[in-house]
Amino acid sequence: MALEIIESCVNCWACQPLCPNDAILAAAPPEYPVFRIEAEKCTECLGDHAKPQCAEICPIEGAIVNELAEPLNPPGSLTGIPPIRWAAVQAEIAAR
């Protein structure tokens, strides 16, 4: 059981201080261009919080995934904009 921070992470440092297990390590380029989570330390905050704190604070949709590679903040979850609507607006803007 462990979460993973993927390449869409912008290294904003929001998650790192919230981890109750100190499982989030700062990026060390070029080996790790984004923050990473040490699997052996990550408990997904079970016993400490109702939800993983890193995902609760993360401002980037899809940057933190579970062991099945499912985003904890899927597209649209933070903005409230459905992905289909977002794509339509982006296409409209690009056509101008």
N, C-alpha and C positions, 0 to 999 in steps of 0.2 A: 504494500500500500504506500504509494507516494505520488505526489503531484510533480508536474514538470513545467518549467517555464520555457516557452519556445521562442523562435527568432523574431516574432513580432514585438517582443519586449523592447521598451525604449530606455531601459535602465534609469527609471525615474526615482528609485530608492523608496517608493511608498511601502512596498511589501516587507523589505528586509527587517526593519525594526519591530514589526508586529509579530513575527514568528515566535511562538512560545518555546520552540525547541532549538532556536538558532540554526535552523536547517537551510536557510537561504544564504548563499554565498555571492559576493560581488563578482562581477564579470572580470575575467583576466584574459584580455585579448592577446593573441588571436585564437588561443585555444577555446575560450568560452566568450563569445562576443556579447552574451546577455547573462543576466543573473541565472543561477542554477540552484536547484534544490537537491540537497544530499538525501538520497532515498532512505538511507539507514536511520536518519534523524527525523524524517517527516512522518507525522502521525495524522496528517490532514486535520489537525487540531482536535481530534477526538479526545474527549475528557477535559478539554480546556474551553472550547467554544462550540457553538452549534454548527458553524460553517467555517471552512478554511479561511483564515484571516487574510492570507495573501490574495486570494481571489476576491474577497469582499472589498478590499481597498484598491485593487488593480484598476487603473483608468483605461486600460487597453482591452477591448473585446477580443477574446480568444487567445490571449497571451499565456494563460495558465490552463493546462489540460490535466485530466485524470489519467489513470493507467490504461484506459481504453482510447486515449487520444481525443476525448470529448472535451470541448472547452467549457470551463466553469462559468464563464461570462460569454455566452454565444452571441453572434452578431445580432444586434438590435436590443440586447438586454440592458445595455447602459444608456443608449440614446432614446429608446422607445420607438425607434423608427424601424418598421419591418424591413428586412433585407430586400424584398422585392421592390418596395417603394424607394429605398435608397438607390438601388440599381437604376431604376427608371429616372430618378432625378439626376443622377450622375450622367446618364446617357443624354438627357435633355441639355445639361450644361455643356457637355462635350460637343453637341451638335451646333451650338451657337457660334 
